[in-house]
Amino acid sequence: MRRFLDQNFLLLTKTAEKLYHEAAAQEPIFDYHCHLIPQEIAENRRFSDLTSIWLGSGAGGGAVGDHYKWRQMRANGVHEQFITGNADPYEKFLAWADTVPRLIGNPLYHWTHLELQRYFDIHEPLTPQSAPAIWKAANERLAADPSLSVHGIFKKFNVFAVGTTDDPADSLKWHTKAMETRVLPSFRPDRILNIEKPDFAEYIATLGTAAGKTIHHFDDLLDVIRDRIAFFHTMGCRISDHGLDGMPFTSALCDPGLWEKEVKDIFAQALNGKKPGAKENESWKTFLLYFLGQEYAERGWVMQLHLAAIRNTNSAALASLGPDTGYDAVHDYPVTEKLARFMDLLHSQGKLPKTILYSLNRKDLYPLATLMGCFQGESSPAKQAIPGKIQLGSAWWFMDHIDGMETQLRLLANTGLLSRFVGMLTDSRSFLSYPRHEYFRRILCNILGTWAENGEIPNDFDLLGGMVRDISFRNAQGYFL
């Protein structure tokens, strides 16, 4: 019987062990999509206790932190006071320790113990009985060990770069000050697209102020967006990101002149406080994504499309705690037809940027994997053939467990080029999340090792080891930079 989380965890063959330990383990991490706070990176934050680094970003947790854990604590009957409330940090930790033994089968069970091992050299399972000693030992390490500051963590885990997620109105001042590693902004213009939101007009004014301009008309808005994209580009941004419930596309594109007049009218009415209807909302989002895709292509940026999340489903929780606190779920919009038409529109004009397609709904992965094969090839304006130009994004959020990662990897291998995949991301708000890259690499090596030992592929370490190194790091480095 193997020990819990031993050195060959998830590696079920000798070839898998060799691939992981000799090819994957030492590769740098390019965490190209995360939600880390740039100020905390720039200031090289030190964390006061295990609760602040593990459950929330404030000294006592607060409403900014790890909503993966918060969801499971609620499912375990923990009162909100001990999750996002004002309870003592130790009491919150004990509530988490009571939840962990009940997580068997959930990736959080593995991640929790990988993090205890990799950061604190604690190999004992977390239970209510072991919790007091683990709290004491971990807090002593946090206080004394410089490798547990933010910059120390980046060095310890060989983090080459991180891609934060940033609003177009952001000044990016903390990115300028974060010099210890590459902290690359990502352009996330969701608030420009979300014209149906009640604070849309207020946000547009804020966006104009960030650019030093006043936005009165639709053309003013497009000028400001171009200015902000240009500014982000000078700050090292090469990635955009879009969080979409479903993919918008309107048939009004058959008459671009009429379409542009329509969106100008929609924008003018929204600035005056009128909420658009469903048709107008879709027209607006279609035009803006079309406009943004062209801008990204001109600069060689990557466009990330995150699809199929239904957000803030619990209105009472949204009112009391705000967004991103654990009340989102998997959406079930149809995805392929509108996305295909959108990509074809940009591609037909030579303006389809490098694109990563993610869906939170497992049913979408096969359609996305086959659709992306229809748009591989050249990229404007350089007209260069780009390997893996269109990517099937990694197993994301509710799918970043063993089954989800294996499904995504096998499906990509079956329908495309697994060897060109840009690999894993954390999508996390926690500085303790880097073992998720290890988790992914072990799963990848186990798949390849199993195929090799079954005689399905050559047991050629140079071939497979190079492929593992590429997927672990080198493909992302080439794709994004």
N, C-alpha and C positions, 0 to 999 in steps of 0.2 A: 504494500500500500504506500502511495506517495504522500509526502508531507504536504500540509496545506500551504499553498503559494510558495512552493520550493523554486529553485532556480530554473527548472524546466516547466513551470506552470504553463498550461495550454499547449505545450510542445509534445506531441504524441509519438513522434518518430525521431530517430537519430539524425536524419537529414534536416528535419525541422529545427532540432537543437543546434546543429552546426550553422544553419542559415541565420538563426536569431543571434547566437552568441558571437559569430565571426563576421557577420555582414550587417545586421540591422542594429544591434545594440549601441554601437558607437557613432552612428550617424547623427549629425546635428538635428535639431527640431526647428522647422519653419512652421510656426503656428499662425497660418495666414488668415484665420478668421477667429476672433475671440471678442470678449466683451470686458477685458481688463480696463481699469481706470487709469488713463495716462498720467494723471497727477501722482498716483501712488507709485508708478514706475519712476517718474522723474525724481520724486522725493525719497526713493529707496526705502519705502515703508518697512518698518519693523512692527510685528504684530505682538500684542500684549499677552494673548492667551490663545489656546486652541480653538475656542469658540469664534474669536474674531477672524482667524484665518480660515476656518473650516465651514462655519455656518452663515456668517455675515461679514460685511466689510467694515462695520463699525465695531467699537470696543465691546458692545453688548449685542452685536448682531445687527439689529435694525432691519429696515425693509429693503436693503440692497444686499444681496448675497446669493446663496446657492439654493435656488428654488427646486432643484432636483431633490435635495434632502428635505426641504420644507414640505413638499407634497407627501412624501412617505411618512413624515412625522404626523401629519394630519390624519393619514390613513391609519396610523397606529393609535389614534385617540389622544394625541398630545394637544393640550390647550394652546391657543394662539399666543398667549402670554409667553410661553416657553419656546416659541418659534420666531416670531417677528416682534414680540412685545418687549416689555421692560423687565423681564425676569433677570436675575443674576446670571452672568455668563456661565458659572459652574452648573446652575440648575438647567440651563439650556443644553449644556454638554451632556448632563446625565439623561435628559430626555432623548437626546440623539443616541446615547449608549444603550438605552432601553429599546430603541427602535432597531438598531443594527442587527441583533440576532434574528429578528423577524424578517430580514431582507434576503435571506438565502434564496437564490434564483434571480435576484435583481443585480444588475451590474454595479450598483452602489455598494453591494457587499464586497465585491472584489476591489473596487476603487478605494473604498475606505481603508482596507487592510494594506493595499499596495502603498497608499499614501503614508500610513503609519510606518511601514517598513522603509520606504525610500527616503522619507524626510527625517524620521525620528529614530530609526533603527529599533523599532518596537515590533516584535513578531508575534506577540500574544493577541489572540482575537479580542476585539472590543465587546465586552458584556457589561451589564450593571455591576458585576462583581469585580471585574478588572478595571473599571472606569476610574476609580480614585487614583490608583497607581499610574495609569496611563496619563491622566490629567497632570499629575505632578511631574512626571518624567518629560512629557512633551513641552510643558511650560518652562521647565528648566532649560531645555534645548533652545526654545525660542528666545529666551533672555540672554543666553550665553554664546550662541553659535551664529557668527556672521553669515554663514551660508544659508540662513533662513530669513535674511532680509530679501527684498525683491531682487536686487541685483545679484545677491548670493544664489538665489534660486535659479535665476537665468544661467549663471555660470555653472552651477552644479548639474543642471540638466542639458547643458550645451545648447541653449536656445539661440539660434542664429538670428531670428527675427520674429516679431509678432505683428499681426495686422489687427489693429483696434477697429472699432465700429463708430463712425463719427458723423454727426449731423453737419450738413453744408454750412450752417451758420457758426460752427465752432471756430474759435480763433486758432486752435491747434498750438497754443502757447506751451503746453506741457510736452508736446512732441519735440519741440525745439530743445527743451531742457533734459529730455531723456536720452542721454548720450552713451549709456553703458551698453546698450544693444540697439539693434534696428527696431524702432517702434514706428511702424508705418501706418498712417491713417488710411481708412477706407471710407469712401464717399457713400453715405446712406441717406438718400433723399426721400425717405418714406413720407415725411411730413409735407413735402411739396406735392406728392402724388395724392395724399389723403385729403382731397378737397371736401369730402363729406364731413370732416371732423369740425366740431364747433369752434375750435381755436385756429382754424385755417387762416383767416384774415390777419389775426394777431401774429401768427408765425411768419407770414409773408412780410410783414413790417419788420420783424426781427431779422429775417434773411437780408432784406434790403440794407438795414443798418450795418450788418456784418460786412457788406460789400461797399459801404460808404455811399449808398444810393437810395433813392426813394422809388418804390415800385407803385406806379399808378396804373399801368396798362400791361397787357400780356407781353408785348415786345420788351418792356422793361424787365419783366421776369426772366425771359430767355437770356437777355444780356447779363443779368445778375448770375444766373446759373452758369453761364460760360465763364464769368469772372471767378466764381467759386471753384469750378473745376480746374481752371488754370492755377489758382492759388494752391489747391490741394496737390496738384501735380508738382509744383515747385517744392512742396514739403515731402515729397517722396511717395505720394499716393499713386498706386498703379492698379487699384482694385475698387470697384464699386460693389454695392450690396443692396438688394431689394427684398424686403419681406412682404410677400403677396399672399392674400387668402387664396386667390385663384388667378389665372392668367387672363388679363383683359385683352379684347380685340374687338374693334367695331368695323362693320362693313362700310362705313362712311369713307374709308380710304379710297374707294373707287373714284371719288371726286375730292382731291386734296384741297382745292380752293374752298369748297363748301365746308369741308371738315375744319379747316383753320379758322374760318369765320365762326363756326359753331363753338370751338374751344375758347375763342376770344370772348364770346358772349358768356359762356359758362364761367370763365374767370372773373369777368366784370361783375356778374351777379353774386359770385361767392365773396368777393371783396366787400360787397354791400350787405353781406350777412345771409344771403339766400342759400339754403342747402340744396344741392343738385339732386335730381332724381336718379334712378338706377342707370338709365340710358346715358344721361349726361356724365355721370360719374365714370362709366366705362369709357366714354369718348375721351374724357380728360386723361385718364390713366393711360390709355392707348397712345395718345399723342405724346405725352410726356416721356413714356418709355421709348417711343420711336425717336424722339429728339435726343434723349440721353444716350441711347445706343449708338447713334451716329457720332456724338461727341466722344464717347469712349473709344470707338474704333479709330478716330483720328489720332488719338494719343497712345494707342497700343495698350489700353487698359483691359483688364478682365472684368466682365460683367457677371456677378453672381445673382442668380434668381432663386430665392428660397420660397418654395410653394407649399401650400396645403397645411398651414397652421391656422386654426381658428382661435383667436386671442381674446382674453379677458371675458371668458364665458360667465363668470360669477360676478354680477353687477355689484352686489353688496361688498364683496372682497375688493373689487376695483375701487369702490368709493372709499373704503377704509385703509387699504394698503397700497393702492396704486398698481401700475402694470408690472409685469415680469416678476410676479410673486408666487407663481405656481398654479395659475388658473387657465392655462392654455391647453389645447387639445389638437388632435389630428383632424384636419378637414377632409371632405370627400368630394370636392369639385372635380368634374372632368378636366383633364389637363392638356391633352395632346393637340386637339384641333386648333385652338386659338394660339397656342405656343408655336405650332408649325407655321401658321400664317404670319405671325409676328416675325419669326426668324427668317422666313422666306422674303418678307418685305425688305428687311435690312440686307439680307444676302444678295438679293437681286440688284441692289444699288451699290454693292461692294462695301457695305457699311456694317456688316455683322462683326462685332468684336469677339475676341476670345470670351467664351461663355461657360460657366459652370451651372449645371441644372441640378437642383436639389428638390426632393419632395419629402415631406414628412409622412406621406401615405405610401405604404409599401406597394400598394397596387399600381402606383405610377411608375415604379422603377423600370419595368420592362418597356413600357411605351417610351419613356425618356431615353433609355439606352439605345433603342432602335432609331428614335428621331434624331439623336445627336449625330448618328452616322450619315445622315442626309446632308449635313452642313459642314463636314470637315473640309480642310483644304486651305486655300489662300486667304490672306487677311489684308485688308486695305489699311493704310495707303501704300505700304511697302510691297504688296503683292508677293509676299513670301509664303511658302507653304509651311504651316506651323504644325509640328507633331502634336497630336492630342488637342487641337484647337478647341473643340467642344468636349467638355468633361461631364461625366456622371458624378455628381458630388458625393462625398463620403456619407456613410450612414449617419444620420443627423438627429440629435435631440432624443426623441423617443425611440430611435432605432440604433443608437450607438452602444449596443450590447453585442454579445457573441453572435446570436442568430442574425441580427441586422447587418453586422459587418460582413459575416460570411455570405449572406444573401447578396449584398451589394457587390462584393468582390467576385463571386462566382458568376453573377449575372453579367457584370462588365466583361469578364473573361469570355463568356459564352457569346457575347454580341459585339465585342469591340477589341480594344487593345489594353488589357490589364497592365501591360508593361509601360504604358504612357500615363498611367494614373498619377495625379498629383498628391495623393495620400491623405493623411489624417489631419484633422483640426480639433481644437478643444471646444470651440463655441462656448467658452466658459467665462464666468466672472471670478473664478477662484485661482489663486496662484498655486494651489496644491494640485492642479489638474494635469500636470505634465505626464504622470504615469499612464494617462489615457493613450498617449502616443506609443508607449511600451505595449500596452494592451493590444492595440491595433497591430503593431509589428509582430507580436507573437502569433496572433490569429493569421496574419498573412503568411508567415513562415510555416505555420502548421499546414495550411492549405497546399502550399507549393511542395513542402516536404512529403506530404501524404501522396500527392500526385506522382512525385519522383519515385517513392518506394513502391507504389502500385504499378510502376512501369508505364504510366500515362505520359510522362515527359522525361527527357534525359536527366539522369542524376549527375548533372554537370555543375559543379560548384561555381565555376567562373561565370557560367551563363546565369544560373539562378541567383547567385550572390550579387551579381551586378544588377539584376532586376530588382532584388530586395532593396539595395542601396538607392536605386533610382526612385522607387515608390516611397521609400522612407524619407528622402530629402531632395535628391538631385533634380527630380522632375519638377518639384515645386519651385526650386531655386531658378531653374531655367524658364519656367512658365510665367512667374510673377515678376521676375527681375530681368 
